[in-house]
Amino acid sequence: MKQNQTIKVGDKIKHTTFSGKVFEGVVTSIEKSYTGCKYGMPVESAVIGSDVFTMCLDTNKWCYGSQVIEVLN
């Protein structure tokens, strides 16, 4: 994972769940919110490693920026 790497809507990412399972998915939306909250204000991009961003994925899952392992595209 590259620090300060940007994730954009439409990017395919690899992320972990809180239990440690790894999944892949395409980002369908990104929201900036307070740390620990799921919902916030829609934005076009996020930074890997930040808990203030949540991403909804085409797999009906969501994750925090800190759960992203890498951008695949």
CHARMM-style PDB file with segment names, atoms N, HN, CA, C and O in Angstrom:
ATOM      1  N   MET     1       0.842  -1.183   0.000  1.00  0.00      PROA
ATOM      2  CA  MET     1       0.000   0.000   0.000  1.00  0.00      PROA
ATOM      3  C   MET     1       0.881   1.237   0.000  1.00  0.00      PROA
ATOM      4  O   MET     1       1.811   1.355   0.798  1.00  0.00      PROA
ATOM      5  N   LYS     2       0.576   2.153  -0.904  1.00  0.00      PROA
ATOM      6  HN  LYS     2      -0.180   2.057  -1.552  1.00  0.00      PROA
ATOM      7  CA  LYS     2       1.298   3.415  -0.958  1.00  0.00      PROA
ATOM      8  C   LYS     2       0.598   4.424  -0.066  1.00  0.00      PROA
ATOM      9  O   LYS     2      -0.603   4.653  -0.207  1.00  0.00      PROA
ATOM     10  N   GLN     3       1.344   5.031   0.855  1.00  0.00      PROA
ATOM     11  HN  GLN     3       2.320   4.845   0.969  1.00  0.00      PROA
ATOM     12  CA  GLN     3       0.758   6.056   1.713  1.00  0.00      PROA
ATOM     13  C   GLN     3       0.340   7.246   0.854  1.00  0.00      PROA
ATOM     14  O   GLN     3       1.000   7.569  -0.133  1.00  0.00      PROA
ATOM     15  N   ASN     4      -0.740   7.883   1.229  1.00  0.00      PROA
ATOM     16  HN  ASN     4      -1.277   7.620   2.031  1.00  0.00      PROA
ATOM     17  CA  ASN     4      -1.284   9.050   0.540  1.00  0.00      PROA
ATOM     18  C   ASN     4      -1.764   8.734  -0.871  1.00  0.00      PROA
ATOM     19  O   ASN     4      -1.970   9.651  -1.666  1.00  0.00      PROA
ATOM     20  N   GLN     5      -1.948   7.456  -1.202  1.00  0.00      PROA
ATOM     21  HN  GLN     5      -1.781   6.710  -0.557  1.00  0.00      PROA
ATOM     22  CA  GLN     5      -2.492   7.100  -2.508  1.00  0.00      PROA
ATOM     23  C   GLN     5      -3.971   7.467  -2.533  1.00  0.00      PROA
ATOM     24  O   GLN     5      -4.680   7.274  -1.545  1.00  0.00      PROA
ATOM     25  N   THR     6      -4.430   7.990  -3.653  1.00  0.00      PROA
ATOM     26  HN  THR     6      -3.855   8.146  -4.455  1.00  0.00      PROA
ATOM     27  CA  THR     6      -5.815   8.438  -3.775  1.00  0.00      PROA
ATOM     28  C   THR     6      -6.684   7.333  -4.371  1.00  0.00      PROA
ATOM     29  O   THR     6      -6.278   6.633  -5.299  1.00  0.00      PROA
ATOM     30  N   ILE     7      -7.881   7.193  -3.819  1.00  0.00      PROA
ATOM     31  HN  ILE     7      -8.210   7.762  -3.065  1.00  0.00      PROA
ATOM     32  CA  ILE     7      -8.890   6.272  -4.318  1.00  0.00      PROA
ATOM     33  C   ILE     7     -10.004   7.125  -4.903  1.00  0.00      PROA
ATOM     34  O   ILE     7     -10.434   8.094  -4.278  1.00  0.00      PROA
ATOM     35  N   LYS     8     -10.479   6.774  -6.104  1.00  0.00      PROA
ATOM     36  HN  LYS     8     -10.129   5.987  -6.612  1.00  0.00      PROA
ATOM     37  CA  LYS     8     -11.553   7.516  -6.744  1.00  0.00      PROA
ATOM     38  C   LYS     8     -12.740   6.595  -7.001  1.00  0.00      PROA
ATOM     39  O   LYS     8     -12.586   5.376  -7.082  1.00  0.00      PROA
ATOM     40  N   VAL     9     -13.928   7.189  -7.129  1.00  0.00      PROA
ATOM     41  HN  VAL     9     -14.054   8.179  -7.064  1.00  0.00      PROA
ATOM     42  CA  VAL     9     -15.108   6.422  -7.514  1.00  0.00      PROA
ATOM     43  C   VAL     9     -14.801   5.745  -8.843  1.00  0.00      PROA
ATOM     44  O   VAL     9     -14.304   6.384  -9.769  1.00  0.00      PROA
ATOM     45  N   GLY    10     -15.097   4.448  -8.936  1.00  0.00      PROA
ATOM     46  HN  GLY    10     -15.501   3.928  -8.184  1.00  0.00      PROA
ATOM     47  CA  GLY    10     -14.812   3.662 -10.132  1.00  0.00      PROA
ATOM     48  C   GLY    10     -13.561   2.812 -10.027  1.00  0.00      PROA
ATOM     49  O   GLY    10     -13.360   1.910 -10.840  1.00  0.00      PROA
ATOM     50  N   ASP    11     -12.703   3.085  -9.025  1.00  0.00      PROA
ATOM     51  HN  ASP    11     -12.866   3.818  -8.364  1.00  0.00      PROA
ATOM     52  CA  ASP    11     -11.490   2.289  -8.826  1.00  0.00      PROA
ATOM     53  C   ASP    11     -11.842   0.921  -8.257  1.00  0.00      PROA
ATOM     54  O   ASP    11     -12.764   0.789  -7.452  1.00  0.00      PROA
ATOM     55  N   LYS    12     -11.094  -0.098  -8.686  1.00  0.00      PROA
ATOM     56  HN  LYS    12     -10.345   0.010  -9.340  1.00  0.00      PROA
ATOM     57  CA  LYS    12     -11.216  -1.431  -8.092  1.00  0.00      PROA
ATOM     58  C   LYS    12     -10.203  -1.508  -6.965  1.00  0.00      PROA
ATOM     59  O   LYS    12      -9.029  -1.191  -7.157  1.00  0.00      PROA
ATOM     60  N   ILE    13     -10.658  -1.932  -5.778  1.00  0.00      PROA
ATOM     61  HN  ILE    13     -11.611  -2.190  -5.622  1.00  0.00      PROA
ATOM     62  CA  ILE    13      -9.778  -1.982  -4.612  1.00  0.00      PROA
ATOM     63  C   ILE    13      -9.794  -3.365  -3.968  1.00  0.00      PROA
ATOM     64  O   ILE    13     -10.712  -4.157  -4.181  1.00  0.00      PROA
ATOM     65  N   LYS    14      -8.769  -3.633  -3.183  1.00  0.00      PROA
ATOM     66  HN  LYS    14      -8.023  -2.990  -3.010  1.00  0.00      PROA
ATOM     67  CA  LYS    14      -8.709  -4.807  -2.314  1.00  0.00      PROA
ATOM     68  C   LYS    14      -8.770  -4.265  -0.897  1.00  0.00      PROA
ATOM     69  O   LYS    14      -8.023  -3.351  -0.547  1.00  0.00      PROA
ATOM     70  N   HSD    15      -9.671  -4.833  -0.064  1.00  0.00      PROA
ATOM     71  HN  HSD    15     -10.278  -5.575  -0.348  1.00  0.00      PROA
ATOM     72  CA  HSD    15      -9.828  -4.346   1.310  1.00  0.00      PROA
ATOM     73  C   HSD    15     -10.046  -5.498   2.269  1.00  0.00      PROA
ATOM     74  O   HSD    15     -10.393  -6.607   1.862  1.00  0.00      PROA
ATOM     75  N   THR    16      -9.838  -5.225   3.545  1.00  0.00      PROA
ATOM     76  HN  THR    16      -9.556  -4.325   3.876  1.00  0.00      PROA
ATOM     77  CA  THR    16     -10.057  -6.231   4.578  1.00  0.00      PROA
ATOM     78  C   THR    16     -11.319  -5.902   5.361  1.00  0.00      PROA
ATOM     79  O   THR    16     -11.767  -4.756   5.394  1.00  0.00      PROA
ATOM     80  N   THR    17     -11.882  -6.925   5.987  1.00  0.00      PROA
ATOM     81  HN  THR    17     -11.519  -7.856   5.960  1.00  0.00      PROA
ATOM     82  CA  THR    17     -12.982  -6.717   6.919  1.00  0.00      PROA
ATOM     83  C   THR    17     -12.377  -6.624   8.322  1.00  0.00      PROA
ATOM     84  O   THR    17     -11.176  -6.825   8.501  1.00  0.00      PROA
ATOM     85  N   PHE    18     -13.207  -6.321   9.299  1.00  0.00      PROA
ATOM     86  HN  PHE    18     -14.183  -6.157   9.153  1.00  0.00      PROA
ATOM     87  CA  PHE    18     -12.708  -6.251  10.673  1.00  0.00      PROA
ATOM     88  C   PHE    18     -12.236  -7.605  11.167  1.00  0.00      PROA
ATOM     89  O   PHE    18     -11.417  -7.679  12.084  1.00  0.00      PROA
ATOM     90  N   SER    19     -12.750  -8.696  10.560  1.00  0.00      PROA
ATOM     91  HN  SER    19     -13.415  -8.635   9.816  1.00  0.00      PROA
ATOM     92  CA  SER    19     -12.321 -10.037  10.958  1.00  0.00      PROA
ATOM     93  C   SER    19     -11.069 -10.490  10.211  1.00  0.00      PROA
ATOM     94  O   SER    19     -10.535 -11.561  10.496  1.00  0.00      PROA
ATOM     95  N   GLY    20     -10.593  -9.679   9.252  1.00  0.00      PROA
ATOM     96  HN  GLY    20     -11.028  -8.808   9.021  1.00  0.00      PROA
ATOM     97  CA  GLY    20      -9.372  -9.991   8.550  1.00  0.00      PROA
ATOM     98  C   GLY    20      -9.534 -10.636   7.184  1.00  0.00      PROA
ATOM     99  O   GLY    20      -8.541 -10.891   6.502  1.00  0.00      PROA
ATOM    100  N   LYS    21     -10.784 -10.909   6.766  1.00  0.00      PROA
ATOM    101  HN  LYS    21     -11.590 -10.702   7.320  1.00  0.00      PROA
ATOM    102  CA  LYS    21     -11.002 -11.467   5.431  1.00  0.00      PROA
ATOM    103  C   LYS    21     -10.712 -10.405   4.387  1.00  0.00      PROA
ATOM    104  O   LYS    21     -10.926  -9.217   4.626  1.00  0.00      PROA
ATOM    105  N   VAL    22     -10.219 -10.837   3.219  1.00  0.00      PROA
ATOM    106  HN  VAL    22     -10.045 -11.803   3.025  1.00  0.00      PROA
ATOM    107  CA  VAL    22      -9.862  -9.912   2.142  1.00  0.00      PROA
ATOM    108  C   VAL    22     -10.883 -10.034   1.008  1.00  0.00      PROA
ATOM    109  O   VAL    22     -11.241 -11.138   0.599  1.00  0.00      PROA
ATOM    110  N   PHE    23     -11.342  -8.893   0.511  1.00  0.00      PROA
ATOM    111  HN  PHE    23     -11.051  -7.996   0.844  1.00  0.00      PROA
ATOM    112  CA  PHE    23     -12.301  -8.832  -0.580  1.00  0.00      PROA
ATOM    113  C   PHE    23     -11.846  -7.816  -1.608  1.00  0.00      PROA
ATOM    114  O   PHE    23     -11.010  -6.959  -1.323  1.00  0.00      PROA
ATOM    115  N   GLU    24     -12.405  -7.918  -2.812  1.00  0.00      PROA
ATOM    116  HN  GLU    24     -13.084  -8.615  -3.044  1.00  0.00      PROA
ATOM    117  CA  GLU    24     -12.187  -6.936  -3.865  1.00  0.00      PROA
ATOM    118  C   GLU    24     -13.537  -6.367  -4.270  1.00  0.00      PROA
ATOM    119  O   GLU    24     -14.564  -7.034  -4.145  1.00  0.00      PROA
ATOM    120  N   GLY    25     -13.530  -5.133  -4.754  1.00  0.00      PROA
ATOM    121  HN  GLY    25     -12.695  -4.591  -4.855  1.00  0.00      PROA
ATOM    122  CA  GLY    25     -14.748  -4.514  -5.246  1.00  0.00      PROA
ATOM    123  C   GLY    25     -14.457  -3.189  -5.905  1.00  0.00      PROA
ATOM    124  O   GLY    25     -13.379  -2.618  -5.742  1.00  0.00      PROA
ATOM    125  N   VAL    26     -15.442  -2.703  -6.659  1.00  0.00      PROA
ATOM    126  HN  VAL    26     -16.318  -3.167  -6.791  1.00  0.00      PROA
ATOM    127  CA  VAL    26     -15.338  -1.409  -7.327  1.00  0.00      PROA
ATOM    128  C   VAL    26     -16.037  -0.369  -6.463  1.00  0.00      PROA
ATOM    129  O   VAL    26     -17.158  -0.588  -6.006  1.00  0.00      PROA
ATOM    130  N   VAL    27     -15.379   0.757  -6.240  1.00  0.00      PROA
ATOM    131  HN  VAL    27     -14.468   0.936  -6.612  1.00  0.00      PROA
ATOM    132  CA  VAL    27     -15.925   1.834  -5.408  1.00  0.00      PROA
ATOM    133  C   VAL    27     -17.060   2.512  -6.162  1.00  0.00      PROA
ATOM    134  O   VAL    27     -16.865   3.021  -7.265  1.00  0.00      PROA
ATOM    135  N   THR    28     -18.253   2.517  -5.559  1.00  0.00      PROA
ATOM    136  HN  THR    28     -18.411   2.104  -4.662  1.00  0.00      PROA
ATOM    137  CA  THR    28     -19.417   3.158  -6.182  1.00  0.00      PROA
ATOM    138  C   THR    28     -19.695   4.533  -5.588  1.00  0.00      PROA
ATOM    139  O   THR    28     -20.309   5.377  -6.242  1.00  0.00      PROA
ATOM    140  N   SER    29     -19.250   4.767  -4.356  1.00  0.00      PROA
ATOM    141  HN  SER    29     -18.752   4.081  -3.825  1.00  0.00      PROA
ATOM    142  CA  SER    29     -19.385   6.086  -3.740  1.00  0.00      PROA
ATOM    143  C   SER    29     -18.401   6.217  -2.578  1.00  0.00      PROA
ATOM    144  O   SER    29     -17.973   5.226  -1.986  1.00  0.00      PROA
ATOM    145  N   ILE    30     -18.055   7.466  -2.270  1.00  0.00      PROA
ATOM    146  HN  ILE    30     -18.402   8.271  -2.751  1.00  0.00      PROA
ATOM    147  CA  ILE    30     -17.140   7.767  -1.171  1.00  0.00      PROA
ATOM    148  C   ILE    30     -17.755   8.880  -0.348  1.00  0.00      PROA
ATOM    149  O   ILE    30     -18.284   9.843  -0.903  1.00  0.00      PROA
ATOM    150  N   GLU    31     -17.693   8.760   0.969  1.00  0.00      PROA
ATOM    151  HN  GLU    31     -17.263   7.978   1.420  1.00  0.00      PROA
ATOM    152  CA  GLU    31     -18.184   9.809   1.868  1.00  0.00      PROA
ATOM    153  C   GLU    31     -17.109  10.166   2.882  1.00  0.00      PROA
ATOM    154  O   GLU    31     -16.393   9.296   3.379  1.00  0.00      PROA
ATOM    155  N   LYS    32     -17.004  11.444   3.179  1.00  0.00      PROA
ATOM    156  HN  LYS    32     -17.586  12.150   2.776  1.00  0.00      PROA
ATOM    157  CA  LYS    32     -16.102  11.930   4.220  1.00  0.00      PROA
ATOM    158  C   LYS    32     -16.945  12.197   5.454  1.00  0.00      PROA
ATOM    159  O   LYS    32     -17.948  12.907   5.386  1.00  0.00      PROA
ATOM    160  N   SER    33     -16.537  11.627   6.584  1.00  0.00      PROA
ATOM    161  HN  SER    33     -15.722  11.050   6.640  1.00  0.00      PROA
ATOM    162  CA  SER    33     -17.312  11.752   7.814  1.00  0.00      PROA
ATOM    163  C   SER    33     -16.373  11.853   9.011  1.00  0.00      PROA
ATOM    164  O   SER    33     -15.152  11.875   8.854  1.00  0.00      PROA
ATOM    165  N   TYR    34     -16.944  11.911  10.185  1.00  0.00      PROA
ATOM    166  HN  TYR    34     -17.936  11.892  10.313  1.00  0.00      PROA
ATOM    167  CA  TYR    34     -16.143  11.895  11.401  1.00  0.00      PROA
ATOM    168  C   TYR    34     -15.587  10.495  11.607  1.00  0.00      PROA
ATOM    169  O   TYR    34     -16.214   9.519  11.193  1.00  0.00      PROA
ATOM    170  N   THR    35     -14.427  10.377  12.235  1.00  0.00      PROA
ATOM    171  HN  THR    35     -13.918  11.170  12.571  1.00  0.00      PROA
ATOM    172  CA  THR    35     -13.815   9.084  12.495  1.00  0.00      PROA
ATOM    173  C   THR    35     -14.796   8.163  13.212  1.00  0.00      PROA
ATOM    174  O   THR    35     -15.396   8.536  14.220  1.00  0.00      PROA
ATOM    175  N   GLY    36     -14.949   6.950  12.671  1.00  0.00      PROA
ATOM    176  HN  GLY    36     -14.461   6.648  11.852  1.00  0.00      PROA
ATOM    177  CA  GLY    36     -15.819   5.954  13.273  1.00  0.00      PROA
ATOM    178  C   GLY    36     -17.250   5.990  12.779  1.00  0.00      PROA
ATOM    179  O   GLY    36     -18.028   5.096  13.110  1.00  0.00      PROA
ATOM    180  N   CYS    37     -17.624   6.991  11.997  1.00  0.00      PROA
ATOM    181  HN  CYS    37     -16.992   7.717  11.728  1.00  0.00      PROA
ATOM    182  CA  CYS    37     -18.976   7.089  11.446  1.00  0.00      PROA
ATOM    183  C   CYS    37     -18.988   6.528  10.040  1.00  0.00      PROA
ATOM    184  O   CYS    37     -17.987   6.607   9.328  1.00  0.00      PROA
ATOM    185  N   LYS    38     -20.123   5.956   9.632  1.00  0.00      PROA
ATOM    186  HN  LYS    38     -20.936   5.892  10.211  1.00  0.00      PROA
ATOM    187  CA  LYS    38     -20.231   5.402   8.287  1.00  0.00      PROA
ATOM    188  C   LYS    38     -20.707   6.453   7.287  1.00  0.00      PROA
ATOM    189  O   LYS    38     -20.263   6.450   6.139  1.00  0.00      PROA
ATOM    190  N   TYR    39     -21.595   7.344   7.698  1.00  0.00      PROA
ATOM    191  HN  TYR    39     -21.956   7.347   8.630  1.00  0.00      PROA
ATOM    192  CA  TYR    39     -22.209   8.275   6.761  1.00  0.00      PROA
ATOM    193  C   TYR    39     -21.630   9.680   6.898  1.00  0.00      PROA
ATOM    194  O   TYR    39     -21.227  10.094   7.985  1.00  0.00      PROA
ATOM    195  N   GLY    40     -21.595  10.406   5.783  1.00  0.00      PROA
ATOM    196  HN  GLY    40     -21.922  10.070   4.900  1.00  0.00      PROA
ATOM    197  CA  GLY    40     -21.052  11.756   5.792  1.00  0.00      PROA
ATOM    198  C   GLY    40     -21.399  12.485   4.509  1.00  0.00      PROA
ATOM    199  O   GLY    40     -22.464  12.268   3.932  1.00  0.00      PROA
ATOM    200  N   MET    41     -20.494  13.355   4.060  1.00  0.00      PROA
ATOM    201  HN  MET    41     -19.628  13.531   4.529  1.00  0.00      PROA
ATOM    202  CA  MET    41     -20.706  14.154   2.859  1.00  0.00      PROA
ATOM    203  C   MET    41     -20.046  13.456   1.661  1.00  0.00      PROA
ATOM    204  O   MET    41     -18.886  13.052   1.746  1.00  0.00      PROA
ATOM    205  N   PRO    42     -20.781  13.311   0.538  1.00  0.00      PROA
ATOM    206  CA  PRO    42     -20.200  12.672  -0.648  1.00  0.00      PROA
ATOM    207  C   PRO    42     -18.995  13.453  -1.176  1.00  0.00      PROA
ATOM    208  O   PRO    42     -19.018  14.682  -1.245  1.00  0.00      PROA
ATOM    209  N   VAL    43     -17.940  12.717  -1.548  1.00  0.00      PROA
ATOM    210  HN  VAL    43     -17.921  11.719  -1.493  1.00  0.00      PROA
ATOM    211  CA  VAL    43     -16.747  13.295  -2.158  1.00  0.00      PROA
ATOM    212  C   VAL    43     -16.341  12.411  -3.337  1.00  0.00      PROA
ATOM    213  O   VAL    43     -16.828  11.289  -3.470  1.00  0.00      PROA
ATOM    214  N   GLU    44     -15.456  12.914  -4.185  1.00  0.00      PROA
ATOM    215  HN  GLU    44     -15.061  13.826  -4.077  1.00  0.00      PROA
ATOM    216  CA  GLU    44     -15.037  12.181  -5.379  1.00  0.00      PROA
ATOM    217  C   GLU    44     -13.808  11.293  -5.155  1.00  0.00      PROA
ATOM    218  O   GLU    44     -13.570  10.358  -5.920  1.00  0.00      PROA
ATOM    219  N   SER    45     -13.023  11.586  -4.100  1.00  0.00      PROA
ATOM    220  HN  SER    45     -13.215  12.346  -3.479  1.00  0.00      PROA
ATOM    221  CA  SER    45     -11.814  10.794  -3.867  1.00  0.00      PROA
ATOM    222  C   SER    45     -11.510  10.717  -2.370  1.00  0.00      PROA
ATOM    223  O   SER    45     -12.049  11.483  -1.570  1.00  0.00      PROA
ATOM    224  N   ALA    46     -10.638   9.779  -2.014  1.00  0.00      PROA
ATOM    225  HN  ALA    46     -10.201   9.157  -2.663  1.00  0.00      PROA
ATOM    226  CA  ALA    46     -10.252   9.571  -0.619  1.00  0.00      PROA
ATOM    227  C   ALA    46      -8.783   9.175  -0.573  1.00  0.00      PROA
ATOM    228  O   ALA    46      -8.179   8.863  -1.599  1.00  0.00      PROA
ATOM    229  N   VAL    47      -8.222   9.192   0.614  1.00  0.00      PROA
ATOM    230  HN  VAL    47      -8.713   9.445   1.448  1.00  0.00      PROA
ATOM    231  CA  VAL    47      -6.833   8.799   0.826  1.00  0.00      PROA
ATOM    232  C   VAL    47      -6.804   7.463   1.556  1.00  0.00      PROA
ATOM    233  O   VAL    47      -7.487   7.283   2.565  1.00  0.00      PROA
ATOM    234  N   ILE    48      -6.006   6.523   1.041  1.00  0.00      PROA
ATOM    235  HN  ILE    48      -5.452   6.668   0.222  1.00  0.00      PROA
ATOM    236  CA  ILE    48      -5.839   5.236   1.719  1.00  0.00      PROA
ATOM    237  C   ILE    48      -5.282   5.480   3.113  1.00  0.00      PROA
ATOM    238  O   ILE    48      -4.387   6.305   3.297  1.00  0.00      PROA
ATOM    239  N   GLY    49      -5.812   4.761   4.089  1.00  0.00      PROA
ATOM    240  HN  GLY    49      -6.539   4.091   3.940  1.00  0.00      PROA
ATOM    241  CA  GLY    49      -5.294   4.843   5.446  1.00  0.00      PROA
ATOM    242  C   GLY    49      -6.071   5.769   6.356  1.00  0.00      PROA
ATOM    243  O   GLY    49      -5.799   5.818   7.555  1.00  0.00      PROA
ATOM    244  N   SER    50      -7.029   6.502   5.821  1.00  0.00      PROA
ATOM    245  HN  SER    50      -7.251   6.462   4.846  1.00  0.00      PROA
ATOM    246  CA  SER    50      -7.760   7.470   6.632  1.00  0.00      PROA
ATOM    247  C   SER    50      -9.125   6.919   7.055  1.00  0.00      PROA
ATOM    248  O   SER    50      -9.896   6.445   6.220  1.00  0.00      PROA
ATOM    249  N   ASP    51      -9.416   6.985   8.353  1.00  0.00      PROA
ATOM    250  HN  ASP    51      -8.791   7.370   9.031  1.00  0.00      PROA
ATOM    251  CA  ASP    51     -10.712   6.537   8.875  1.00  0.00      PROA
ATOM    252  C   ASP    51     -11.828   7.538   8.631  1.00  0.00      PROA
ATOM    253  O   ASP    51     -12.984   7.235   8.928  1.00  0.00      PROA
ATOM    254  N   VAL    52     -11.530   8.708   8.107  1.00  0.00      PROA
ATOM    255  HN  VAL    52     -10.591   8.953   7.867  1.00  0.00      PROA
ATOM    256  CA  VAL    52     -12.593   9.700   7.885  1.00  0.00      PROA
ATOM    257  C   VAL    52     -13.292   9.483   6.550  1.00  0.00      PROA
ATOM    258  O   VAL    52     -14.218  10.226   6.221  1.00  0.00      PROA
ATOM    259  N   PHE    53     -12.877   8.486   5.769  1.00  0.00      PROA
ATOM    260  HN  PHE    53     -12.126   7.883   6.036  1.00  0.00      PROA
ATOM    261  CA  PHE    53     -13.526   8.182   4.501  1.00  0.00      PROA
ATOM    262  C   PHE    53     -14.142   6.792   4.557  1.00  0.00      PROA
ATOM    263  O   PHE    53     -13.520   5.850   5.048  1.00  0.00      PROA
ATOM    264  N   THR    54     -15.373   6.665   4.050  1.00  0.00      PROA
ATOM    265  HN  THR    54     -15.878   7.430   3.651  1.00  0.00      PROA
ATOM    266  CA  THR    54     -16.000   5.360   3.880  1.00  0.00      PROA
ATOM    267  C   THR    54     -16.321   5.181   2.404  1.00  0.00      PROA
ATOM    268  O   THR    54     -16.682   6.135   1.714  1.00  0.00      PROA
ATOM    269  N   MET    55     -16.187   3.955   1.931  1.00  0.00      PROA
ATOM    270  HN  MET    55     -15.894   3.180   2.491  1.00  0.00      PROA
ATOM    271  CA  MET    55     -16.448   3.643   0.538  1.00  0.00      PROA
ATOM    272  C   MET    55     -17.487   2.557   0.418  1.00  0.00      PROA
ATOM    273  O   MET    55     -17.374   1.517   1.068  1.00  0.00      PROA
ATOM    274  N   CYS    56     -18.509   2.780  -0.409  1.00  0.00      PROA
ATOM    275  HN  CYS    56     -18.601   3.624  -0.937  1.00  0.00      PROA
ATOM    276  CA  CYS    56     -19.478   1.746  -0.749  1.00  0.00      PROA
ATOM    277  C   CYS    56     -18.968   1.066  -2.012  1.00  0.00      PROA
ATOM    278  O   CYS    56     -18.422   1.711  -2.907  1.00  0.00      PROA
ATOM    279  N   LEU    57     -19.157  -0.250  -2.065  1.00  0.00      PROA
ATOM    280  HN  LEU    57     -19.601  -0.774  -1.338  1.00  0.00      PROA
ATOM    281  CA  LEU    57     -18.622  -1.046  -3.164  1.00  0.00      PROA
ATOM    282  C   LEU    57     -19.737  -1.750  -3.929  1.00  0.00      PROA
ATOM    283  O   LEU    57     -20.849  -1.909  -3.424  1.00  0.00      PROA
ATOM    284  N   ASP    58     -19.426  -2.167  -5.145  1.00  0.00      PROA
ATOM    285  HN  ASP    58     -18.523  -2.038  -5.555  1.00  0.00      PROA
ATOM    286  CA  ASP    58     -20.410  -2.854  -5.973  1.00  0.00      PROA
ATOM    287  C   ASP    58     -20.757  -4.242  -5.454  1.00  0.00      PROA
ATOM    288  O   ASP    58     -21.635  -4.901  -6.011  1.00  0.00      PROA
ATOM    289  N   THR    59     -20.101  -4.692  -4.419  1.00  0.00      PROA
ATOM    290  HN  THR    59     -19.388  -4.157  -3.966  1.00  0.00      PROA
ATOM    291  CA  THR    59     -20.337  -6.009  -3.813  1.00  0.00      PROA
ATOM    292  C   THR    59     -21.320  -5.924  -2.640  1.00  0.00      PROA
ATOM    293  O   THR    59     -21.492  -6.894  -1.903  1.00  0.00      PROA
ATOM    294  N   ASN    60     -21.963  -4.768  -2.467  1.00  0.00      PROA
ATOM    295  HN  ASN    60     -21.824  -3.979  -3.066  1.00  0.00      PROA
ATOM    296  CA  ASN    60     -22.866  -4.502  -1.338  1.00  0.00      PROA
ATOM    297  C   ASN    60     -22.139  -4.507  -0.004  1.00  0.00      PROA
ATOM    298  O   ASN    60     -22.749  -4.744   1.039  1.00  0.00      PROA
ATOM    299  N   LYS    61     -20.843  -4.247  -0.032  1.00  0.00      PROA
ATOM    300  HN  LYS    61     -20.347  -4.054  -0.879  1.00  0.00      PROA
ATOM    301  CA  LYS    61     -20.048  -4.076   1.185  1.00  0.00      PROA
ATOM    302  C   LYS    61     -19.585  -2.635   1.252  1.00  0.00      PROA
ATOM    303  O   LYS    61     -19.717  -1.892   0.280  1.00  0.00      PROA
ATOM    304  N   TRP    62     -19.046  -2.237   2.387  1.00  0.00      PROA
ATOM    305  HN  TRP    62     -18.939  -2.841   3.177  1.00  0.00      PROA
ATOM    306  CA  TRP    62     -18.455  -0.916   2.542  1.00  0.00      PROA
ATOM    307  C   TRP    62     -17.224  -1.062   3.416  1.00  0.00      PROA
ATOM    308  O   TRP    62     -17.088  -2.044   4.145  1.00  0.00      PROA
ATOM    309  N   CYS    63     -16.334  -0.095   3.346  1.00  0.00      PROA
ATOM    310  HN  CYS    63     -16.445   0.703   2.753  1.00  0.00      PROA
ATOM    311  CA  CYS    63     -15.127  -0.136   4.168  1.00  0.00      PROA
ATOM    312  C   CYS    63     -14.627   1.272   4.446  1.00  0.00      PROA
ATOM    313  O   CYS    63     -14.974   2.219   3.741  1.00  0.00      PROA
ATOM    314  N   TYR    64     -13.812   1.397   5.476  1.00  0.00      PROA
ATOM    315  HN  TYR    64     -13.530   0.628   6.049  1.00  0.00      PROA
ATOM    316  CA  TYR    64     -13.114   2.645   5.769  1.00  0.00      PROA
ATOM    317  C   TYR    64     -11.852   2.710   4.910  1.00  0.00      PROA
ATOM    318  O   TYR    64     -11.362   1.686   4.435  1.00  0.00      PROA
ATOM    319  N   GLY    65     -11.334   3.915   4.717  1.00  0.00      PROA
ATOM    320  HN  GLY    65     -11.732   4.747   5.103  1.00  0.00      PROA
ATOM    321  CA  GLY    65     -10.097   4.084   3.980  1.00  0.00      PROA
ATOM    322  C   GLY    65      -8.943   3.314   4.600  1.00  0.00      PROA
ATOM    323  O   GLY    65      -8.027   2.885   3.898  1.00  0.00      PROA
ATOM    324  N   SER    66      -8.987   3.139   5.914  1.00  0.00      PROA
ATOM    325  HN  SER    66      -9.731   3.487   6.484  1.00  0.00      PROA
ATOM    326  CA  SER    66      -7.914   2.412   6.604  1.00  0.00      PROA
ATOM    327  C   SER    66      -7.962   0.910   6.342  1.00  0.00      PROA
ATOM    328  O   SER    66      -6.995   0.207   6.637  1.00  0.00      PROA
ATOM    329  N   GLN    67      -9.068   0.405   5.794  1.00  0.00      PROA
ATOM    330  HN  GLN    67      -9.853   0.976   5.555  1.00  0.00      PROA
ATOM    331  CA  GLN    67      -9.192  -1.021   5.497  1.00  0.00      PROA
ATOM    332  C   GLN    67      -8.749  -1.359   4.078  1.00  0.00      PROA
ATOM    333  O   GLN    67      -8.686  -2.535   3.718  1.00  0.00      PROA
ATOM    334  N   VAL    68      -8.443  -0.351   3.270  1.00  0.00      PROA
ATOM    335  HN  VAL    68      -8.494   0.604   3.563  1.00  0.00      PROA
ATOM    336  CA  VAL    68      -8.028  -0.582   1.895  1.00  0.00      PROA
ATOM    337  C   VAL    68      -6.575  -1.052   1.874  1.00  0.00      PROA
ATOM    338  O   VAL    68      -5.697  -0.418   2.460  1.00  0.00      PROA
ATOM    339  N   ILE    69      -6.337  -2.161   1.200  1.00  0.00      PROA
ATOM    340  HN  ILE    69      -7.051  -2.676   0.724  1.00  0.00      PROA
ATOM    341  CA  ILE    69      -4.991  -2.709   1.076  1.00  0.00      PROA
ATOM    342  C   ILE    69      -4.291  -2.117  -0.144  1.00  0.00      PROA
ATOM    343  O   ILE    69      -3.133  -1.705  -0.073  1.00  0.00      PROA
ATOM    344  N   GLU    70      -5.018  -2.080  -1.271  1.00  0.00      PROA
ATOM    345  HN  GLU    70      -5.959  -2.414  -1.329  1.00  0.00      PROA
ATOM    346  CA  GLU    70      -4.422  -1.523  -2.481  1.00  0.00      PROA
ATOM    347  C   GLU    70      -5.494  -1.184  -3.511  1.00  0.00      PROA
ATOM    348  O   GLU    70      -6.604  -1.717  -3.483  1.00  0.00      PROA
ATOM    349  N   VAL    71      -5.131  -0.288  -4.414  1.00  0.00      PROA
ATOM    350  HN  VAL    71      -4.230   0.145  -4.437  1.00  0.00      PROA
ATOM    351  CA  VAL    71      -5.953   0.040  -5.573  1.00  0.00      PROA
ATOM    352  C   VAL    71      -5.461  -0.860  -6.693  1.00  0.00      PROA
ATOM    353  O   VAL    71      -4.266  -0.887  -6.987  1.00  0.00      PROA
ATOM    354  N   LEU    72      -6.380  -1.605  -7.328  1.00  0.00      PROA
ATOM    355  HN  LEU    72      -7.350  -1.583  -7.089  1.00  0.00      PROA
ATOM    356  CA  LEU    72      -5.985  -2.623  -8.301  1.00  0.00      PROA
ATOM    357  C   LEU    72      -5.910  -2.115  -9.740  1.00  0.00      PROA
ATOM    358  O   LEU    72      -5.372  -2.810 -10.601  1.00  0.00      PROA
ATOM    359  N   ASN    73      -6.429  -0.937 -10.020  1.00  0.00      PROA
ATOM    360  HN  ASN    73      -6.866  -0.371  -9.321  1.00  0.00      PROA
ATOM    361  CA  ASN    73      -6.377  -0.460 -11.416  1.00  0.00      PROA
ATOM    362  C   ASN    73      -5.536   0.780 -11.541  1.00  0.00      PROA
ATOM    363  OT1 ASN    73      -5.384   1.314 -12.639  1.00  0.00      PROA
TER     364      ASN     73
END
